Amino acid sequence: MGTSSDAPTILVRDLRKVYIVSEQEGETASGLSGILRRKKIEVPAVDGISFEVAPCEIVGFLGPNGAGKTTTLKMLSGLLYPTSGTVSVLGRIPSKRESAYLRQITLIMGQRNQLVWDIPAIRSFELNRAIYQIPQADYDNLVKELTDLLDLGPLLNKPVRNLSLGERMKCEFAAALLHRPKVVFLDEPTIGLDVTMQHRLRDFIAEYNRRYGATVLLTSHYMADVEALCKRVLVIHHGKLLFDGDLVDLVQKFTSYKTIVIQTAECGADLATYGEVTSCESGRYTLRLPKAQTAAVTARLLAELQVIDLLVEDPPIEEVIERVFAQEIA
């Protein structure tokens, strides 16, 4: 079973994953009586979410720890069986774990090894070539291409245990993409990396998407990853989908203020009459004010102060996401 070019690459309908756990009855139950008087309760990790992802789309999948992001990715990649609902990726049911399906996807999890620790990365690449039955010529061409994109040359013949975290993650990406998957699931791929390496891997993900038309579903706690790669985001909390739309719309929907950063020659000026001063350092002020007042306050600042520099910004995406969660709790 395949999928037509205009069909969603990922189709999720009312997806649920419920775990059954034991709960001890009564706070004072202990010993044998506590063991015998346990009851079973249902804990939903994913609670009836629905969404679609189009071919070649990069979508951010956001939420706090325990929200259900990783559980969802594991169901989409076939590692977990859903409790209920339907999932289709590339027109196939992931939980069947069909070889034709597994050859078209990959799951990359930050700080999780698939490379063999004690041998050079290139040997793990060759193992993957055999597993996926990649023709030698295709394999040679793709290794060269990925080596150039990720600057892997000096790393390939080093034992994996001798690589830094950033170097190892670059090799992990290459190993996971040797079979040119059409769908890439990324679970915190840049976690723990320094800013420079995060930037390089973001560039690589964008280039892989552009070059091969891969569909990408990305979870990350680093909003820079999301802002750089994703026009559209899904927000999940307590297993429920709270938002599905453009990143810009998320900001507009859940924020009612703007931030003005102003550098002025008048060090020590009192800017409280213009808005809420959230920081002040060496003549550089950050003001928070209602969105509707932004134009008028900006005009006043320029007219009344000796302005060296002025920047109007939306609030940080992290703050927007927190407001989404707060609204769901309320």
N, C-alpha and C positions, 0 to 999 in steps of 0.2 A: 504494500500500500504506500503510495507516495503522496505528495502535496502539490497542488497547482501553484503557479507563480504568484497569484493574487490571494492565496489563503494565508492565514496567520501562521508563522513558524511555530509559535507557542500558543496553545489554547488551553485555558484553565477555567473550569466551571464548578463553582460551589465546592472547592477542594477542602477537605478536612483530614487532619491527622490527630487522632486521640490516643493518648497513652492511659493504660489502666494501672493505677498505683494503689498500694496498700496504705491505709491510714489506721492508726491505733485509736480505738474507741476510748474516750475519756482521758483526761490529762493525768490521772493517777494510775492508770493501768500499767502494770509492769510485770516482769517475769513471765511465767507460763500463761497467766490470765491475759496479759497484754498480747501475747502471740496468738492466743486462741480467739481473741475478740477483735481481730482486725477486720475492717471492711474495705471493699474496693470502691474507689472513686475514679471518675473520668477526668483527665486533665487535657484539654484541647491545646495542642501546640500550634495548629493551623485551623482556623475556625470559619470555614465557608467563604474562601476568597475566590474571586473570579477576575480574570484579565486576559488580554491578548497581547502578543508581541509580533510585530510585522517583520518580514524578511529584511535583513541588513540593519535593523534598528539596534541601538545601544540604549538600554533602559537601566536606570538606577533603582535599586531595591533597598529602601531605607527603613531603619527601625532600631530600637535599642537592643541590647543583649537580651535574649530570651523572647524576642518578638515573634519568631517563627521563620526568619529569613533562611537560615541554613537548612531547616527541616524542609522548607519548600524546594530549595535547590536540590536536595537529596531525592525528593519525590520526582522532580523534573528529570533528573539524571538516571532514575531507576534504582537508586540505592535503597529507597524506602517505598513501601506499598501504602497507598492512601487508604484511610479508613472509609472515606466515601468521596463522591464527586468524580469528575472526569479530568484527565490530563492527556493532551496530545502535543507531541513535539515532532515536527517534520512529518506529520500525518501518522505517527506511530505512538503506541502506548508504552511509555518508558519502563513501567514495572515488568514488562515481558522480557526485558533485557535481550532483545534480538540482536544478533551480531550486526545486521545491516543498520540498526539504530546506533549501536555503540561506536561504530566506525565514523559516525557523523557528528558526534558530540565530544566535549571534554569538560571536566570539572577541575578547576584550579583553586586550591584552598591555601591561603597564606600560612606559612610556617608548617605545612604538612608535606612530608617527603614522599615523592614517588621515585626519586633517583636512588640508586643503590649507594649506600654511604661510603663504602670502602674502595670503590673503583672509580675511574675517571668518568665524567659526565658523558663523554662520547660513547662509552660502552653501554650506558643505559639507553642512549639514543638508538644504538644498534639493536638492543633488545626490543625496543618499541617498534623498530622497523620490521622485525620478525613477527611480532604479535599482530601488527596491523597489516602484514603482508604488503608492505610498500615496495613497489619496484625499485631496484637499486638506482637507476638513473634519476627517478623522481626524488628518491631519498637524498642522493648526493646534491641535487639542485636545491632542494629545500633547506638542507643543513647549511649550505653556503649562503642562501638568502637570509636565514634566521641568524647566522653568525654575523653577517654584515649589519643587520638591523639592530641586533642586541650587543654587538661588539664582544662576541664570545671567544674570539681567536685564542687569547692567552689562557682561557679557562678550561677548554674542552679536555685537555689531557691531565688535568689535576684531579686527584681524588676528591670526591665531593666533600668529605670531612674537612678538607683544607681550604674550602671556599668560605668567604664571608657570607652573611645572610643575603645581602644584595646580589652578590655574584651567584649564589645558589638559586635565588628566585628567578634570575634571568635564565639560568639553565633549566629550571622547572618549567618556565613558560615555553621554551623551545621544545623540550621533550613532550609536553602536552599538546603541542600544535603540529607535530611532525606529520600527522595524518590529515592535515588541513580540515579540521572539523568545521561544519557549517553552523554549529551552535556552540557558544562558549559560555559556560557558567563560571563566574569569578566570585569567590567568597573571600572577601578581605585580602585581595592579592598583594596589597602594598603595606600590610600591617607590619610595624616594627622597622620599616626601612627609613633611611634618612631622606631628607627632602629632595636631594638630587636624584636618588634612585627612584623615588616615587614619580618624579617628573619623567624620567626616562621610560619607565614602564607604562605610564599613561600615554606617552607619545607612541609607544610600540602598539598598545591596544588599539589606538585610533588608526594607525597605519595598517594593522592586520585587518581591521574592519573594512577599511577603504579598499585594500588590495584584493581581499578574498570575498567580500560581501558577507562576512559572518554576522550572525545575530548574536548579540552579547547581552547577558543579564548580569548586572554587577551589584554586589553588596559591598559597602565600605563605610567605615566610621570617619574617613577623611573626606570632608566635603569638597576639598580641592579635586579629588578624583571625580566626584559626581559633576561638579561645575565644569570641569574640563571635557568630560566625555558624554554627558547625558543631557539631551534636550528634555526627555520625559522621565518622570520618577513615579515609583509606587512607594507609598508609605504604609507600613504595617506595624501594628501594636497589639499585644495580647492576642496574636493570631488573626486579627481582623484587619481588612484593608481600609485605611482611613482616607487615602487620596490616590488618585490616578490621573495624571495630567502633566502639562508642561511645567518644567522647573520654574519658569517665570510666573506662571499662574499660581503656583504654590506660594511664592513670595507675595504676590498681590492679594491672594485670598486670605492669608493668615497674618499679614502685617498691616498696620495702619499708620506707620511712621517711617521717616527717612533719617539718615544720619548725614550731617554736614561736618566735614573735616576742614578746618580753616587755619592757615598760617598767617599771623598778623605781626606787624612791626610793633604793635602796642602791647608789649609784654606786661602781664598783670591786669589786662583789661577785664572788666566785669561783663561777661556775655550772658548772664542769667536772664536778661530781658529778651533775649532772642530765642531761647529754648533751654532744655535741660542739659547742663554741662556734665558730660560723663567722664571726661578726662581733660587734663591740661598739663602741658609740659613744654617749656622753652618757647612760649608763644604759639604753640600748636594746640588747638582746641578741638574737641569732638562734641558736637551738639546733637541731641535727639529731639525731634519735634514731629507733630502730626503731619502726615503726608500732604494734606490740603494746604498747609501753611508754608510748604517748602519754597515755592516761587517767591512769595512775598518776603520771607525772612532772608533769602539769598540776596534779593534786591537791596534790602536794608543794610545787610552786612557790607556789600560792595560800595554802597553810598556813604556809609557812616564810619567805616574803619579803613585803615591802611592795609589792605589785603595783599599779601604776597602770593598766596595760593589758596584755592578753594576747590573742594571736591564734594559732590553730592552722591551718596551711596545708598543702596538698599541694605537692610540689616544682614548680618552673616547668616548663611543658610542653616548653620547649627541652631541659631536662635529661632529661626522659622520652624524647624522640625520640632523643637521643644514646645512651641506654641500649639502645633498640631496635636502633640501628645496631651498637653494640658487641656485642650478643648475636648478631646475624647474622654479624658477622665471626668471632666465637668459634666 
